[in-house]
């Protein structure tokens, strides 16, 4: 299975030597999940922030839209182009996974709405409750799950045809799907605790004392990103023929 990473941002240069870049993070967590599930995967990176896209949508079997420091409602040509490409993937029912900014952009592109959240920044490890179980989730994994988050925008209105899958206290629309070809989530399965801590330290003054302190303290919580990575790989592979 070939997975295309639609890269919407880059890790800041001072962090790259320690944490790598977003395509590598995503390939690492999803590649490990694929190995656990006995699937062969390869990854291709497309720097959509700078206008680089696949020559054809069937160049990959599935796509991932990464996070970004930008807002999906920013008036920038590359964001508008990515929304158009998202609509194209949706029309063709190509497998598509959105992470954080990707989660929000899919909503905006397909008729939903993303805005800055009243709660402000959400950082650290947050817990989400599964609202609706899906075929790619294993029964034993349906307890509340945890992911690292780092966002101040949220999806406030789901796009048409979307099904809410999970909800968090500070982010009600934390995961949704559309049909069997789109899956998005506000959290970052690709982030490590160490990268999250460095981001919070960099934004310490922006976050404020309380949000920063609570975010750093939350990094001691159990983290279930490997479970979510397996969900993503199962989703990309598709429903078993017996279902």
Secondary structure, DSSP 8 states (H G I E B T S, - for coil): -EEEEE------HHHHHHH--HHHHHHHHHHHHHHHTT---EEEEE-GGGT---SSGGGSSEEEE---SS-TTS--HHHHHHHHHHHHHHHTT-EEEEETHHHHHHHHHTT-EEEE-TT--EEEEEEEEESS--TTS-GGG-S-EEEEEEESEEEEE--TTEEEEEEESS-S--EEEETTTEEEESSBTT--HHHHHHHHHHTHHHH-HHHHHHHHHHTTS---HHHHHHHHHHHHH---TT-
